[in-house]
Amino acid sequence: MKTKYILLALAGATVFGACNLDEKFYSSVTPDTFITTSENTYAILCRPFTHWKWYLGNDRWYLQELTTDEMTCPTRGNDWYNNGEYIRLHEHTWSPTDRFVVNTYDGTTGGIARAWEAYDDLSKVNYKALGMTDADKADHLMQLKSIVAYFYMRGLDYFGGMPIYKSNNDPVVGRSTARETYDYIESLLKEAIPQLKKKARLGASEDGYIKQAAAATMLAELYFNAQSYIGEERFTECAKICEDIINGVYGPYALDKTWYGPHCFNNDESPEAIWNVPSQNTKLEFNWFYRYFYHGNSPKYFNTSFPASCWNGFCLTPSRESETSGIYTQWKLGNTYEKFAATDLRKKPYLYNGKGQYEGMFLVGEQVNPNTHEKVLGIKDRAGKTIVFRDYINVDGKGSSMLNGSEESGIRLVKMPIPTNDDINLLWNPDFPAMRLTEIYYMLAECRWRAGRKAEAAKLINAVRKRNFKDNVDPKPVPDDFDIYRVADEWMTEFLGEGRRRTDLIRLGLFTTEDWWTHKASNDDNKKRFPIPSVDIAANPLLKQNPGY
């Protein structure tokens, strides 16, 4: 509980300003005097998990989504230009001083520091004196090692090799190689998995802590992306873990029967939930996204009262040039909304039907609530007129571009449902699904696809896809001979907006080699990693910059 000097060296100068964790730091107490009940151990354990909740939103989401063919943030008149920072994400021209990069590096290392701090405190506690067991202590300590591994894996994904610290008492060091970082992550997870507790029963509520299946999923993800991380294929190892998770080796899990089950108001009880960020009305709310996605008057459509105003920023990458043009055909990536089949239940306009029930996951077309008939009226370039969310970004008709957005440009995602004021107590009750069984099915499918077993791969994906259609009748199931672009499309439509698209495109070899909408391929492999922030190199001269920056 002491704020040790290494915490600042790891976290950099901005992490404490970047996230509001509402934590208490104690400088004059020790674990044996503060931790006097079993509840105290959980108070310490949850510190890095609170940071993880913050970490999965905002800047990390921007780097994973707004750099890809899936989502974008166009300039809308005088709004959202922000010195070109969103355009730089879209064009892959970011720099070591861009705040999204700085906040992500500092947020990653800050998570590692918080986890090691909690580990140091709990490792000194006599659990038996608190009425707990040695297994409880091992579970807590291994959860902390697992979340250290998680943050290091995210750092490896974003930046390559990271400075490796094994406690907050270590001296400041430079970066290890990508291979050394990879090996360290693997060792942490292999140590942790057998000592973690398993999920007790199918459908038991996920509480945000790490169970065996979550750590096993991390290890599968590490192997799945090994070619991107260290230039070695580990798809066979990934497939074995995925098979074991599906077969219940790490606890009972099953695919949800509905498309909305993993995202709904009580999705903590979804049978496919492996690791969720807990969220509950008026308590620990995961709600960063609504201000960025929705129009200032969108509460009229939702018939709900948000705690703060919406800023009308992020939308799906468009599928069309204009109202009268056809769907883009010159690129194989992008066209996000039109990658969903016409009869896909998810493609319906979002509508809350009461008592926790809803349909669709997009704000699209004329924004008039079908029940209250309230209209969403424009505020800026569409002032006083009913907003119509359109699948193009071309306000003046002179060309679709990042600089030519209107307040009604782009279709909006409603992945986490919004209730009406009649059920306002449900607002922010959906957890954020950080890991779910569908990911395991899709990882195994891609491993099979890469091994030439395409029919098996298609069967795995189609086992999920069918729930997206009435009576499970899929008009366009994945065929036995599907190509890499269909692989990319299936990852997009299933995990849209869940903060993973960049990683998938890099693994598929498409991130720097493909055009989409107004993005031109850089063909620069250096762009698969972000730069180390200049401010962190200045604070620790042992850090070396990535190539190309």
RODO-2510 file (C-alpha; in nm, 4 decimals, decimal comma):
residues 549
     n   res          X          Y          Z
     1     m     0,0000     0,0000     0,0000
     2     k     0,2985     0,2268    -0,0120
     3     t     0,3371     0,4273    -0,3296
     4     k     0,6826     0,3048    -0,4179
     5     y     0,9180     0,4911    -0,6467
     6     i     0,8917     0,2295    -0,9187
     7     l     0,5190     0,3018    -0,9496
     8     l     0,6007     0,6448    -1,0875
     9     a     0,8752     0,5094    -1,3108
    10     l     0,6352     0,2546    -1,4563
    11     a     0,3288     0,4708    -1,4824
    12     g     0,4869     0,7825    -1,6271
    13     a     0,3832     1,1367    -1,5616
    14     t     0,0235     1,1285    -1,6831
    15     v    -0,1442     0,8055    -1,5769
    16     f    -0,2771     0,9385    -1,2497
    17     g    -0,4401     1,2286    -1,4279
    18     a    -0,5648     1,0049    -1,7072
    19     c    -0,7788     0,7798    -1,4917
    20     n    -0,9937     0,8510    -1,1911
    21     l    -0,9694     0,5356    -0,9847
    22     d    -1,1009     0,6797    -0,6583
    23     e    -0,8348     0,4797    -0,4758
    24     k    -0,7001     0,5389    -0,1275
    25     f    -0,3273     0,5184    -0,0692
    26     y    -0,1921     0,4575     0,2781
    27     s     0,1641     0,5580     0,3586
    28     s     0,1804     0,4860     0,7310
    29     v     0,0164     0,1461     0,7616
    30     t     0,1313    -0,2025     0,6723
    31     p    -0,0684    -0,5007     0,5436
    32     d    -0,0749    -0,6739     0,8812
    33     t    -0,2326    -0,3690     1,0490
    34     f    -0,4737    -0,2698     0,7729
    35     i    -0,5844    -0,6119     0,6456
    36     t    -0,7735    -0,7478     0,9448
    37     t    -1,0754    -0,9104     0,7750
    38     s    -1,1326    -1,1236     0,4678
    39     e    -1,3120    -0,8279     0,3070
    40     n    -0,9898    -0,6270     0,3334
    41     t    -0,8119    -0,8761     0,1079
    42     y    -1,0676    -0,8151    -0,1658
    43     a    -1,0307    -0,4394    -0,1246
    44     i    -0,6604    -0,4800    -0,2035
    45     l    -0,7175    -0,7374    -0,4770
    46     c    -0,9598    -0,5151    -0,6670
    47     r    -0,7188    -0,2207    -0,7136
    48     p    -0,5768    -0,3315    -1,0499
    49     f    -0,9220    -0,4528    -1,1566
    50     t    -1,0618    -0,1032    -1,1063
    51     h    -0,7810     0,0213    -1,3281
    52     w    -0,8634    -0,2538    -1,5809
    53     k    -1,2224    -0,1277    -1,5975
    54     w    -1,0960     0,2170    -1,6959
    55     y    -0,8330     0,0690    -1,9274
    56     l    -1,0837    -0,1108    -2,1514
    57     g    -1,2487     0,2141    -2,2572
    58     n    -1,1472     0,5432    -2,4118
    59     d    -0,7928     0,5621    -2,5526
    60     r    -0,7339     0,1876    -2,5807
    61     w    -1,0671     0,1505    -2,7603
    62     y    -0,9730     0,4344    -2,9955
    63     l    -0,6455     0,2644    -3,0904
    64     q    -0,8191    -0,0685    -3,1487
    65     e    -1,1232     0,0601    -3,3390
    66     l    -1,0641     0,4047    -3,4925
    67     t    -0,7461     0,2865    -3,6658
    68     t    -0,9436     0,0227    -3,8564
    69     d    -1,2109    -0,0335    -4,1188
    70     e    -1,4762    -0,0809    -3,8503
    71     m    -1,5332     0,2555    -3,6802
    72     t    -1,4381     0,6171    -3,7402
    73     c    -1,4660     0,9674    -3,5960
    74     p    -1,5120     1,2238    -3,8750
    75     t    -1,4857     1,5980    -3,8331
    76     r    -1,8395     1,7368    -3,8042
    77     g    -1,8294     2,1063    -3,8863
    78     n    -1,6359     2,2640    -3,6004
    79     d    -1,6539     1,9479    -3,3906
    80     w    -1,4137     1,6564    -3,3567
    81     y    -1,1202     1,7875    -3,5584
    82     n    -0,9143     1,8088    -3,2378
    83     n    -0,5939     1,9125    -3,4147
    84     g    -0,6323     1,6193    -3,6521
    85     e    -0,5820     1,3457    -3,3917
    86     y    -0,8705     1,1286    -3,5161
    87     i    -0,7586     1,1760    -3,8760
    88     r    -0,4101     1,0600    -3,7755
    89     l    -0,5614     0,7440    -3,6292
    90     h    -0,7529     0,6817    -3,9518
    91     e    -0,4523     0,7509    -4,1747
    92     h    -0,1981     0,5705    -3,9510
    93     t     0,0110     0,8852    -3,9085
    94     w     0,0127     0,8995    -3,5278
    95     s     0,3167     1,0266    -3,3391
    96     p     0,4972     0,9679    -3,0054
    97     t     0,3248     1,2754    -2,8616
    98     d    -0,0357     1,1866    -2,9471
    99     r    -0,2344     1,1685    -2,6247
   100     f    -0,4077     0,8404    -2,7088
   101     v    -0,0682     0,6734    -2,7451
   102     v     0,0703     0,8392    -2,4313
   103     n    -0,2322     0,7478    -2,2205
   104     t    -0,2266     0,3893    -2,3437
   105     y     0,1406     0,3335    -2,2638
   106     d     0,1057     0,4927    -1,9224
   107     g    -0,2215     0,3106    -1,8573
   108     t    -0,0589    -0,0216    -1,9436
   109     t     0,2417     0,0256    -1,7189
   110     g     0,0230     0,1761    -1,4477
   111     g    -0,1879    -0,1404    -1,4447
   112     i     0,1245    -0,3525    -1,4011
   113     a     0,2426    -0,1349    -1,1123
   114     r    -0,0927    -0,1483    -0,9339
   115     a    -0,1054    -0,5261    -0,9669
   116     w     0,2444    -0,5745    -0,8250
   117     e     0,1655    -0,3362    -0,5408
   118     a    -0,1411    -0,5415    -0,4469
   119     y     0,0597    -0,8632    -0,4845
   120     d     0,3252    -0,7335    -0,2467
   121     d     0,0621    -0,6428     0,0128
   122     l    -0,1363    -0,9679    -0,0063
   123     s     0,1690    -1,1930    -0,0145
   124     k     0,2492    -1,0786     0,3416
   125     v    -0,0967    -1,1522     0,4810
   126     n    -0,1737    -1,4537     0,7008
   127     y    -0,4957    -1,5692     0,5333
   128     k    -0,5635    -1,8418     0,7894
   129     a    -0,5766    -1,5789     1,0640
   130     l    -0,8604    -1,4169     0,8680
   131     g    -1,0564    -1,7413     0,8422
   132     m    -0,9436    -1,8013     0,4838
   133     t    -0,7457    -2,0845     0,3272
   134     d    -0,4131    -2,1265     0,1546
   135     a    -0,6105    -2,1935    -0,1636
   136     d    -0,7814    -1,8538    -0,1245
   137     k    -0,4437    -1,6854    -0,0943
   138     a    -0,3030    -1,8707    -0,3936
   139     d    -0,6106    -1,7767    -0,5966
   140     h    -0,5729    -1,4073    -0,5101
   141     l    -0,2017    -1,3990    -0,5842
   142     m    -0,2458    -1,5868    -0,9113
   143     q    -0,5235    -1,3505    -1,0165
   144     l    -0,2769    -1,0679    -0,9696
   145     k    -0,0103    -1,2471    -1,1716
   146     s    -0,2721    -1,3097    -1,4400
   147     i    -0,3684    -0,9454    -1,4622
   148     v     0,0017    -0,8544    -1,4772
   149     a     0,0223    -1,0946    -1,7724
   150     y    -0,2865    -0,9326    -1,9248
   151     f    -0,1388    -0,5823    -1,9094
   152     y     0,1947    -0,7048    -2,0434
   153     m     0,0166    -0,8781    -2,3316
   154     r    -0,1669    -0,5574    -2,4152
   155     g     0,1641    -0,3717    -2,3992
   156     l     0,3216    -0,6304    -2,6299
   157     d     0,0293    -0,5878    -2,8687
   158     y     0,0462    -0,2087    -2,8736
   159     f     0,4187    -0,1406    -2,8394
   160     g     0,6227    -0,4606    -2,8709
   161     g     0,8813    -0,5439    -2,6049
   162     m     0,8131    -0,3874    -2,2647
   163     p     1,0229    -0,3114    -1,9550
   164     i     0,9853    -0,6226    -1,7392
   165     y     0,9319    -0,5712    -1,3667
   166     k     0,8677    -0,8538    -1,1240
   167     s     0,7905    -0,6290    -0,8286
   168     n     0,7586    -0,2601    -0,7546
   169     n     1,0944    -0,2753    -0,5775
   170     d     1,2887    -0,3492    -0,8956
   171     p     1,5224    -0,0789    -1,0278
   172     v     1,4188     0,1107    -1,3385
   173     v     1,5058    -0,0842    -1,6544
   174     g     1,4876    -0,0468    -2,0299
   175     r     1,2702    -0,2456    -2,2672
   176     s     1,3013    -0,6200    -2,3020
   177     t     1,2670    -0,7752    -2,6456
   178     a     0,9296    -0,8825    -2,7787
   179     r     1,0364    -1,2452    -2,7332
   180     e     1,1416    -1,1900    -2,3724
   181     t     0,8124    -1,0139    -2,3007
   182     y     0,6185    -1,2945    -2,4680
   183     d     0,8026    -1,5610    -2,2679
   184     y     0,7407    -1,3729    -1,9437
   185     i     0,3665    -1,3497    -2,0132
   186     e     0,3543    -1,7199    -2,0954
   187     s     0,5370    -1,8122    -1,7734
   188     l     0,3022    -1,6030    -1,5578
   189     l    -0,0077    -1,7622    -1,7070
   190     k     0,1244    -2,1180    -1,6934
   191     e     0,2006    -2,0687    -1,3254
   192     a    -0,1361    -1,9094    -1,2513
   193     i    -0,3871    -2,1274    -1,4360
   194     p    -0,3725    -2,4437    -1,2200
   195     q    -0,3935    -2,2414    -0,8970
   196     l    -0,6955    -2,0319    -0,9963
   197     k    -1,0496    -2,1297    -0,9064
   198     k    -1,2902    -2,2561    -1,1705
   199     k    -1,6372    -2,1269    -1,2423
   200     a    -1,8728    -2,3129    -1,0101
   201     r    -2,1702    -2,3758    -1,2398
   202     l    -2,3031    -2,2907    -1,5833
   203     g    -2,4632    -1,9464    -1,5813
   204     a    -2,3157    -1,8448    -1,2462
   205     s    -2,2728    -1,4678    -1,2318
   206     e    -1,9355    -1,3403    -1,3498
   207     d    -1,8030    -1,0982    -1,0882
   208     g    -1,5062    -0,9532    -1,2763
   209     y    -1,2395    -1,1579    -1,1016
   210     i    -1,0157    -1,3943    -1,2965
   211     k    -1,1034    -1,7619    -1,3007
   212     q    -0,9173    -2,0463    -1,4687
   213     a    -1,0947    -2,0052    -1,8020
   214     a    -1,0102    -1,6340    -1,8205
   215     a    -0,6384    -1,6970    -1,7673
   216     a    -0,6531    -1,9880    -2,0129
   217     t    -0,8163    -1,7546    -2,2663
   218     m    -0,5312    -1,5083    -2,2167
   219     l    -0,2817    -1,7841    -2,2925
   220     a    -0,4819    -1,8865    -2,5995
   221     e    -0,4817    -1,5227    -2,7165
   222     l    -0,1054    -1,5047    -2,6663
   223     y    -0,0552    -1,8132    -2,8837
   224     f    -0,3185    -1,6967    -3,1346
   225     n    -0,1268    -1,3757    -3,2012
   226     a     0,2243    -1,5185    -3,1617
   227     q     0,3041    -1,4720    -3,5283
   228     s     0,2307    -1,0999    -3,4921
   229     y     0,4191    -1,0744    -3,1635
   230     i     0,7324    -1,2859    -3,2172
   231     g     0,7131    -1,4144    -3,5754
   232     e     0,6315    -1,7736    -3,4742
   233     e     0,3098    -1,9656    -3,5348
   234     r     0,1529    -2,1156    -3,2232
   235     f    -0,1910    -2,1911    -3,3653
   236     t    -0,1703    -2,5576    -3,2647
   237     e    -0,1183    -2,4620    -2,8996
   238     c    -0,4009    -2,2083    -2,9221
   239     a    -0,6376    -2,4666    -3,0693
   240     k    -0,5687    -2,7136    -2,7872
   241     i    -0,6579    -2,4584    -2,5193
   242     c    -0,9721    -2,3567    -2,7088
   243     e    -1,0808    -2,7197    -2,7338
   244     d    -1,0255    -2,7637    -2,3606
   245     i    -1,2286    -2,4525    -2,2750
   246     i    -1,5162    -2,5676    -2,4972
   247     n    -1,4998    -2,9143    -2,3400
   248     g    -1,5242    -2,7757    -1,9863
   249     v    -1,1698    -2,8444    -1,8683
   250     y    -1,1516    -2,4960    -1,7148
   251     g    -1,5112    -2,4789    -1,5953
   252     p    -1,8642    -2,4956    -1,7422
   253     y    -1,9378    -2,2591    -2,0327
   254     a    -2,1775    -2,2712    -2,3281
   255     l    -2,2771    -2,0504    -2,6188
   256     d    -2,5654    -1,8189    -2,5431
   257     k    -2,8808    -1,9068    -2,7364
   258     t    -2,9460    -1,5453    -2,8397
   259     w    -2,7302    -1,2792    -3,0025
   260     y    -2,8098    -1,0318    -2,7256
   261     g    -2,7485    -1,2636    -2,4300
   262     p    -2,3782    -1,1746    -2,3975
   263     h    -2,4625    -0,8011    -2,3980
   264     c    -2,7987    -0,7608    -2,2219
   265     f    -2,8892    -0,6112    -1,8848
   266     n    -2,8111    -0,9330    -1,6950
   267     n    -2,5267    -1,0546    -1,9159
   268     d    -2,3202    -1,1418    -1,6098
   269     e    -2,5308    -1,4607    -1,6114
   270     s    -2,4760    -1,5405    -1,9790
   271     p    -2,3440    -1,8978    -2,0073
   272     e    -2,0715    -1,7750    -2,2426
   273     a    -1,9364    -1,5000    -2,0152
   274     i    -1,5736    -1,5765    -1,9257
   275     w    -1,4475    -1,2396    -1,7991
   276     n    -1,6757    -0,9372    -1,7725
   277     v    -1,6141    -0,5839    -1,6545
   278     p    -1,8858    -0,5539    -1,3874
   279     s    -2,1270    -0,2648    -1,4248
   280     q    -2,4320    -0,1728    -1,2199
   281     n    -2,6566     0,1296    -1,1978
   282     t    -2,5349     0,3904    -0,9447
   283     k    -2,2432     0,1668    -0,8449
   284     l    -1,9433     0,0743    -1,0601
   285     e    -2,0746     0,1872    -1,3995
   286     f    -1,9089     0,1026    -1,7323
   287     n    -2,0532     0,3866    -1,9378
   288     w    -1,7731     0,5826    -2,1027
   289     f    -1,9033     0,5193    -2,4550
   290     y    -2,2438     0,6881    -2,4653
   291     r    -2,1125     1,0442    -2,4741
   292     y    -1,8953     0,9648    -2,7760
   293     f    -2,1410     0,7568    -2,9798
   294     y    -2,4706     0,9403    -2,9578
   295     h    -2,6168     1,2715    -3,0729
   296     g    -2,6875     1,5452    -2,8215
   297     n    -3,0602     1,4817    -2,8609
   298     s    -3,0407     1,1007    -2,8817
   299     p    -3,1931     1,0758    -2,5314
   300     k    -3,5198     1,1705    -2,7053
   301     y    -3,4967     0,8561    -2,9164
   302     f    -3,3958     0,6382    -2,6239
   303     n    -3,6591     0,8085    -2,4034
   304     t    -3,4063     0,8085    -2,1253
   305     s    -3,2113     1,0521    -1,9122
   306     f    -2,8350     1,0247    -1,9422
   307     p    -2,6273     1,1705    -1,6575
   308     a    -2,4415     1,4009    -1,8993
   309     s    -2,4719     1,5353    -2,2529
   310     c    -2,3726     1,3356    -2,5617
   311     w    -2,1006     1,4614    -2,7956
   312     n    -2,1974     1,2947    -3,1267
   313     g    -1,8613     1,1562    -3,2342
   314     f    -1,7980     0,7936    -3,3277
   315     c    -1,9856     0,5983    -3,5948
   316     l    -1,9496     0,2989    -3,8234
   317     t    -1,7175     0,3410    -4,1191
   318     p    -1,9557     0,4235    -4,4080
   319     s    -2,0701     0,1812    -4,6766
   320     r    -2,1696     0,4449    -4,9343
   321     e    -2,0469     0,7628    -5,0980
   322     s    -2,3857     0,9371    -5,0888
   323     e    -2,7609     0,8868    -5,0546
   324     t    -2,7989     0,7745    -5,4161
   325     s    -2,4790     0,5759    -5,4637
   326     g    -2,4496     0,2025    -5,4257
   327     i    -2,2442     0,0178    -5,1682
   328     y    -1,8684     0,0560    -5,2051
   329     t    -1,7223    -0,2330    -5,4046
   330     q    -1,3629    -0,1200    -5,4535
   331     w    -1,2495    -0,2468    -5,1106
   332     k    -1,2908    -0,5810    -4,9404
   333     l    -1,2659    -0,4351    -4,5926
   334     g    -1,5014    -0,1824    -4,4364
   335     n    -1,8686    -0,1333    -4,5353
   336     t    -1,9406    -0,2177    -4,1738
   337     y    -2,3207    -0,1899    -4,1664
   338     e    -2,3650    -0,3683    -4,4978
   339     k    -2,1574    -0,6643    -4,3812
   340     f    -2,4671    -0,7630    -4,1810
   341     a    -2,7259    -0,9616    -4,3793
   342     a    -3,0589    -0,7871    -4,4355
   343     t    -3,2414    -1,0377    -4,2127
   344     d    -2,9817    -1,0294    -3,9352
   345     l    -3,1711    -0,9530    -3,6140
   346     r    -2,8856    -0,7311    -3,5000
   347     k    -2,9305    -0,5038    -3,8023
   348     k    -3,2677    -0,3772    -3,6850
   349     p    -3,2892    -0,0235    -3,5461
   350     y    -3,2400    -0,0333    -3,1714
   351     l    -3,5656    -0,0281    -2,9737
   352     y    -3,6236    -0,0892    -2,6045
   353     n    -3,9445    -0,2864    -2,5535
   354     g    -3,9659    -0,2713    -2,1749
   355     k    -3,8852    -0,5055    -1,8865
   356     g    -3,5271    -0,5489    -2,0016
   357     q    -3,6241    -0,6620    -2,3528
   358     y    -3,4937    -0,4917    -2,6672
   359     e    -3,4178    -0,5480    -3,0345
   360     g    -3,1515    -0,4351    -3,2797
   361     m    -2,8178    -0,2722    -3,2108
   362     f    -2,7988     0,0330    -3,4370
   363     l    -2,9276     0,3879    -3,4489
   364     v    -3,0017     0,4143    -3,8203
   365     g    -3,2398     0,6160    -4,0346
   366     e    -3,4917     0,8716    -3,9086
   367     q    -3,4534     0,9228    -3,5360
   368     v    -3,8119     0,9229    -3,4125
   369     n    -3,9053     0,7085    -3,1145
   370     p    -4,1782     0,4711    -3,2422
   371     n    -4,3514     0,4634    -2,9031
   372     t    -4,3364     0,8250    -2,7852
   373     h    -4,3018     0,9777    -3,1348
   374     e    -4,0409     1,2159    -2,9944
   375     k    -3,8020     1,3421    -3,2617
   376     v    -3,4270     1,3831    -3,2387
   377     l    -3,3748     1,7339    -3,3741
   378     g    -3,0502     1,8672    -3,5119
   379     i    -2,8404     2,1180    -3,3214
   380     k    -2,5673     2,2223    -3,5654
   381     d    -2,5834     2,1909    -3,9459
   382     r    -2,9250     2,0194    -3,9187
   383     a    -3,0629     2,2579    -3,6567
   384     g    -3,4352     2,2092    -3,5995
   385     k    -3,4647     1,9243    -3,8511
   386     t    -3,5219     1,5597    -3,7674
   387     i    -3,1924     1,3745    -3,7577
   388     v    -3,1533     1,0881    -4,0048
   389     f    -2,8458     0,8766    -3,9378
   390     r    -2,7046     0,7949    -4,2796
   391     d    -2,4501     0,5377    -4,3921
   392     y    -2,2243     0,7943    -4,5567
   393     i    -2,0053     1,0890    -4,4546
   394     n    -2,0527     1,3558    -4,7205
   395     v    -2,2286     1,6634    -4,5831
   396     d    -2,1920     1,8875    -4,8887
   397     g    -2,2178     1,6195    -5,1579
   398     k    -1,8684     1,6967    -5,2846
   399     g    -1,7032     1,3807    -5,1609
   400     s    -1,6868     1,1428    -4,8692
   401     s    -1,4003     1,2209    -4,6338
   402     m    -1,2933     1,2505    -4,2722
   403     l    -1,3370     1,6285    -4,3005
   404     n    -1,6848     1,6235    -4,4514
   405     g    -1,9058     1,4970    -4,1711
   406     s    -2,2469     1,6204    -4,0647
   407     e    -2,4133     1,5843    -3,7270
   408     e    -2,6189     1,3028    -3,8812
   409     s    -2,3327     1,1280    -4,0634
   410     g    -2,2759     0,7646    -3,9799
   411     i    -2,4708     0,4827    -3,8194
   412     r    -2,4340     0,4482    -3,4423
   413     l    -2,3714     0,1303    -3,2470
   414     v    -2,5827     0,0281    -2,9463
   415     k    -2,3952    -0,2848    -2,8365
   416     m    -2,4762    -0,2267    -2,4694
   417     p    -2,8527    -0,1671    -2,4437
   418     i    -3,0131     0,1512    -2,3107
   419     p    -3,3449     0,1360    -2,1164
   420     t    -3,6183     0,3990    -2,1114
   421     n    -3,6892     0,6168    -1,8095
   422     d    -3,9549     0,3647    -1,7021
   423     d    -3,6711     0,1204    -1,6281
   424     i    -3,3988     0,3737    -1,5516
   425     n    -3,2684     0,1504    -1,2720
   426     l    -3,1332    -0,0771    -1,5487
   427     l    -2,9169     0,1976    -1,7005
   428     w    -2,5522     0,0790    -1,7179
   429     n    -2,6410    -0,2659    -1,5830
   430     p    -2,4882    -0,4475    -1,8833
   431     d    -2,1343    -0,5628    -1,8099
   432     f    -1,8670    -0,5207    -2,0741
   433     p    -1,7753    -0,8695    -2,2049
   434     a    -1,3956    -0,8677    -2,2099
   435     m    -1,3862    -1,2406    -2,2902
   436     r    -1,6665    -1,4721    -2,3964
   437     l    -1,6975    -1,8230    -2,5314
   438     t    -1,7748    -1,7049    -2,8846
   439     e    -1,4171    -1,5755    -2,9012
   440     i    -1,2984    -1,9268    -2,8198
   441     y    -1,5107    -2,0702    -3,1031
   442     y    -1,3775    -1,8105    -3,3459
   443     m    -1,0148    -1,8577    -3,2428
   444     l    -1,0505    -2,2332    -3,2862
   445     a    -1,2216    -2,1766    -3,6216
   446     e    -0,9379    -1,9595    -3,7485
   447     c    -0,6821    -2,2136    -3,6267
   448     r    -0,8694    -2,4833    -3,8195
   449     w    -0,8937    -2,2560    -4,1247
   450     r    -0,5187    -2,1960    -4,1190
   451     a    -0,4591    -2,5710    -4,0922
   452     g    -0,6617    -2,6275    -4,4102
   453     r    -0,9597    -2,7710    -4,2228
   454     k    -1,1978    -2,5098    -4,3587
   455     a    -1,5178    -2,7131    -4,3336
   456     e    -1,4585    -2,7584    -3,9595
   457     a    -1,3847    -2,3873    -3,9284
   458     a    -1,7083    -2,2956    -4,1053
   459     k    -1,9068    -2,5282    -3,8795
   460     l    -1,7715    -2,3582    -3,5669
   461     i    -1,8558    -2,0082    -3,6901
   462     n    -2,1986    -2,1133    -3,8180
   463     a    -2,2785    -2,2613    -3,4765
   464     v    -2,2669    -1,9023    -3,3511
   465     r    -2,4062    -1,7216    -3,6562
   466     k    -2,7420    -1,8990    -3,6585
   467     r    -2,8598    -1,7235    -3,3428
   468     n    -2,8494    -1,3930    -3,5315
   469     f    -3,1488    -1,4936    -3,7467
   470     k    -3,5137    -1,5743    -3,6907
   471     d    -3,5655    -1,9454    -3,6273
   472     n    -3,1873    -1,9909    -3,6647
   473     v    -3,2188    -1,9722    -4,0448
   474     d    -2,8973    -1,8136    -4,1733
   475     p    -2,9343    -1,6942    -4,5360
   476     k    -2,5596    -1,6790    -4,5903
   477     p    -2,3730    -1,9244    -4,3679
   478     v    -1,9979    -1,9446    -4,3950
   479     p    -1,9153    -2,1844    -4,6823
   480     d    -1,6550    -2,4582    -4,6629
   481     d    -1,4161    -2,2725    -4,8946
   482     f    -1,4196    -1,9245    -4,7381
   483     d    -1,1258    -1,6879    -4,7796
   484     i    -0,9367    -1,4550    -4,5483
   485     y    -1,1736    -1,1654    -4,6146
   486     r    -1,4687    -1,3712    -4,4947
   487     v    -1,2637    -1,4539    -4,1846
   488     a    -1,2147    -1,0802    -4,1297
   489     d    -1,5849    -1,0097    -4,1881
   490     e    -1,6940    -1,2700    -3,9343
   491     w    -1,4662    -1,1237    -3,6672
   492     m    -1,6057    -0,7785    -3,7492
   493     t    -1,9757    -0,8552    -3,7344
   494     e    -1,9581    -1,0661    -3,4189
   495     f    -1,7242    -0,8438    -3,2178
   496     l    -1,8142    -0,5021    -3,3585
   497     g    -1,7188    -0,2297    -3,1129
   498     e    -1,5656    -0,4666    -2,8573
   499     g    -1,2185    -0,3156    -2,8897
   500     r    -1,0251    -0,5835    -3,0794
   501     r    -1,0397    -0,5036    -3,4533
   502     r    -0,6829    -0,3724    -3,4949
   503     t    -0,5335    -0,6856    -3,3368
   504     d    -0,7390    -0,9083    -3,5673
   505     l    -0,6394    -0,7190    -3,8820
   506     i    -0,2709    -0,7324    -3,7871
   507     r    -0,2883    -1,1083    -3,7288
   508     l    -0,4674    -1,1550    -4,0628
   509     g    -0,2033    -0,9485    -4,2419
   510     l    -0,4536    -0,6825    -4,3517
   511     f    -0,3872    -0,3856    -4,1222
   512     t    -0,1105    -0,2196    -4,3240
   513     t    -0,1756    -0,3748    -4,6659
   514     e    -0,5422    -0,2978    -4,7376
   515     d    -0,7372     0,0138    -4,8337
   516     w    -1,0805     0,0944    -4,6914
   517     w    -1,3033     0,3973    -4,7302
   518     t    -1,0587     0,6934    -4,7346
   519     h    -0,7747     0,5004    -4,5694
   520     k    -0,4815     0,4166    -4,7960
   521     a    -0,2600     0,1205    -4,7114
   522     s     0,0752     0,2281    -4,5705
   523     n     0,2511    -0,1030    -4,6458
   524     d     0,4668    -0,0077    -4,3483
   525     d     0,5036    -0,2874    -4,0945
   526     n     0,6276    -0,0349    -3,8380
   527     k     0,2663     0,0803    -3,8083
   528     k     0,1744    -0,2512    -3,6496
   529     r     0,3210    -0,1049    -3,3305
   530     f     0,2672     0,2338    -3,1753
   531     p     0,5617     0,4513    -3,0722
   532     i     0,6892     0,4730    -2,7176
   533     p     0,5707     0,8152    -2,5938
   534     s     0,8356     1,0859    -2,5992
   535     v     0,7480     1,1875    -2,2434
   536     d     0,8234     0,8369    -2,1159
   537     i     1,1572     0,8199    -2,2966
   538     a     1,2448     1,1560    -2,1414
   539     a     1,1528     1,0197    -1,7969
   540     n     1,3459     0,6947    -1,8522
   541     p     1,6299     0,7296    -2,1068
   542     l     1,6811     0,3515    -2,0947
   543     l     1,3701     0,3151    -2,3115
   544     k     1,4418     0,2841    -2,6840
   545     q     1,2013     0,4016    -2,9530
   546     n     1,0320     0,1629    -3,1953
   547     p     1,1568     0,1566    -3,5572
   548     g     0,9983     0,4098    -3,7892
   549     y     0,9323     0,6764    -3,5260
***
